[in-house]
Amino acid sequence: MSGASGAPYGIKVLETLAKTDFRVHLVTTPTAERILRYETGRDPADLRRLAHAVHAIDDFFAPIASGSHDFAGMIVAPCSMKTVGLIANGIADDLIARTGDVCLKERRPLALVVRETPLSTIHLRNMTTLSEAGATIVPAMPAFYTKPKSIDDMVAYVAGKALDALRVPHDLYPRWKPMPE
């Protein structure tokens, strides 16, 4: 989780992954932890309990910092434009950016739940660079064909789309069905 608004997206991804057989590594920026408290009132320790391993943002000895460590992929939710810029430009100066770089160089799935509006030309170029390199850009834009009844339904949809990018089975939102004529 990087320092952007949208902590509920990261929480929903973690809660869903905790119910699977996937081994979950968690990395949060200090700003992400502050935003988590502000937006949800939750303590970062709540999130740590949902992960199998928790790594400090500057821990370049974490297994996920190496391409030789076998892992399925990465979701950054929420993903700040700073993190987008770092990964897009190969500036691996923290563990999130380094692990994103590993995903791209090893051709592993990388899903970024980007949070910013409006988007500048620089943001768009960085996201285009990432998409061309193999990342999946998952804008935090809920769908309405799912007929959401709550904010949680809208959060679940976006989290589900990020999980889809890594082919993680879930039932967070109803799948598209053709509209009756």
Beta strands, then each sheet from edge to edge (+ up, - down):
strand 1: 25-27
strand 2: 53-55
strand 3: 74-79
strand 4: 110-114
strand 5: 136-137
sheet 1: 1+ 2+
sheet 2: 3+ 4+ 5+
end
